[in-house]
């Protein structure tokens, strides 16, 4: 999410539960970056045979984010020309793309939590006493 959108949400003082950028960052336990060339060399143990393939693979950057529960998400950034390639920018774009995959996951988690029925103290007391919960019709 862009900073301007986050600021707009905050300025409207919405107090309803929501996923925030801080929630996203709190979920990330580690992050890894590599180019496609790094991956090919690491997987095969061989040098890249083709200069053309090597050049193309060096322009594709991956980001792998490991989340608190062990789940992983990935993002990538592809650059079209070696003249424009910047490793730092590639990593930033790849990370942003990986983070964009976390939003719906945490949104689902939050919606799931909000959909659970809330057990009140009165409900708990009725359950312990073996009587109907307040507001429930008796059969």
C-alpha positions as CSV (number, residue, x, y, z in Angstrom):
1,X,0.0,0.0,0.0
2,X,1.3,3.4,-0.8
3,X,2.2,5.9,1.9
4,X,-0.4,8.4,0.6
5,X,-3.2,5.8,0.9
6,X,-2.1,4.8,4.4
7,X,-2.0,8.5,5.4
8,X,-5.5,9.1,4.0
9,X,-6.9,6.1,5.9
10,X,-5.3,7.4,9.1
11,X,-6.5,11.0,8.6
12,X,-10.1,9.7,8.3
13,X,-9.6,8.3,11.9
14,X,-11.0,4.9,11.0
15,X,-11.0,2.9,14.2
16,X,-12.4,-0.4,12.7
17,X,-10.1,-3.3,12.7
18,X,-7.9,-3.4,9.7
19,X,-4.5,-4.7,8.4
20,X,-1.8,-2.1,8.6
21,X,1.6,-1.8,7.0
22,X,3.0,-2.4,10.5
23,X,1.0,-5.7,10.7
24,X,2.6,-6.8,7.4
25,X,6.2,-6.0,8.6
26,X,5.5,-7.8,11.9
27,X,4.7,-11.0,10.0
28,X,8.0,-11.0,8.2
29,X,10.7,-13.0,10.0
30,X,13.3,-13.1,7.2
31,X,13.8,-12.1,3.6
32,X,16.1,-13.3,0.8
33,X,17.1,-11.7,-2.5
34,X,18.7,-13.3,-5.5
35,X,18.7,-13.0,-9.3
36,X,17.5,-15.8,-11.6
37,X,21.2,-16.3,-12.5
38,X,22.0,-16.9,-8.9
39,X,19.2,-19.4,-8.7
40,X,20.3,-21.3,-11.8
41,X,23.9,-21.4,-10.8
42,X,22.9,-22.5,-7.2
43,X,20.6,-25.2,-8.4
44,X,22.8,-26.7,-11.1
45,X,26.3,-25.8,-9.8
46,X,27.2,-24.9,-13.3
47,X,28.1,-21.6,-15.0
48,X,25.6,-20.2,-17.4
49,X,26.4,-21.6,-20.8
50,X,24.8,-18.8,-22.8
51,X,25.8,-15.2,-22.6
52,X,22.3,-14.2,-23.7
53,X,20.6,-16.3,-21.1
54,X,23.1,-15.1,-18.4
55,X,22.4,-11.5,-19.2
56,X,18.6,-12.0,-19.1
57,X,18.7,-14.0,-15.9
58,X,20.8,-11.3,-14.2
59,X,18.1,-8.8,-14.8
60,X,15.4,-10.8,-13.0
61,X,15.4,-10.3,-9.2
62,X,13.5,-12.4,-6.7
63,X,12.5,-11.6,-3.1
64,X,11.4,-14.4,-0.8
65,X,9.7,-13.4,2.5
66,X,9.3,-15.9,5.3
67,X,6.4,-15.2,7.5
68,X,6.0,-15.9,11.2
69,X,4.1,-19.1,10.6
70,X,6.6,-20.4,8.1
71,X,4.6,-19.6,5.0
72,X,6.6,-17.9,2.2
73,X,5.6,-15.4,-0.4
74,X,7.6,-14.2,-3.4
75,X,7.9,-11.2,-5.5
76,X,10.0,-10.4,-8.6
77,X,11.3,-7.5,-10.6
78,X,12.3,-7.8,-14.2
79,X,14.5,-5.1,-15.9
80,X,14.5,-4.9,-19.7
81,X,18.0,-3.6,-20.2
82,X,21.4,-4.0,-18.5
83,X,21.9,-0.2,-18.8
84,X,18.8,0.4,-16.5
85,X,19.5,-2.5,-14.1
86,X,20.0,-1.4,-10.5
87,X,20.2,-4.2,-7.9
88,X,18.8,-2.0,-5.1
89,X,15.8,-0.9,-7.1
90,X,15.2,-4.4,-8.3
91,X,15.2,-5.7,-4.7
92,X,12.8,-2.9,-3.6
93,X,10.4,-3.6,-6.4
94,X,10.6,-7.4,-5.8
95,X,9.9,-6.8,-2.0
96,X,7.0,-4.6,-2.7
97,X,5.5,-7.2,-5.0
98,X,6.0,-9.9,-2.3
99,X,4.4,-7.7,0.3
100,X,1.4,-7.2,-2.0
101,X,0.7,-10.9,-1.7
102,X,0.6,-10.7,2.2
103,X,-2.3,-8.2,2.3
104,X,-5.0,-10.6,1.2
105,X,-3.6,-13.3,3.5
106,X,-3.8,-11.1,6.6
107,X,-7.1,-9.7,5.4
108,X,-8.5,-13.2,5.3
109,X,-7.1,-13.9,8.8
110,X,-8.7,-10.7,10.2
111,X,-12.0,-11.4,8.6
112,X,-12.0,-14.9,10.0
113,X,-11.3,-13.5,13.5
114,X,-14.1,-11.0,13.1
115,X,-16.6,-13.6,12.0
116,X,-16.1,-15.8,15.1
117,X,-18.9,-15.4,17.6
118,X,-17.9,-13.5,20.7
119,X,-18.4,-15.4,24.0
120,X,-19.6,-13.0,26.7
121,X,-19.2,-13.5,30.4
122,X,-22.9,-14.1,30.6
123,X,-22.7,-16.8,27.9
124,X,-19.8,-18.5,29.7
125,X,-21.7,-18.4,33.0
126,X,-24.8,-19.9,31.4
127,X,-22.7,-22.6,29.7
128,X,-21.1,-23.5,33.1
129,X,-24.5,-23.6,34.8
130,X,-26.0,-25.7,32.0
131,X,-28.7,-23.1,31.3
132,X,-29.6,-21.4,28.0
133,X,-27.4,-18.4,27.0
134,X,-29.1,-15.0,27.4
135,X,-31.2,-14.1,24.4
136,X,-31.5,-17.8,23.3
137,X,-34.9,-19.3,23.1
138,X,-35.4,-22.4,25.2
139,X,-36.7,-25.5,23.4
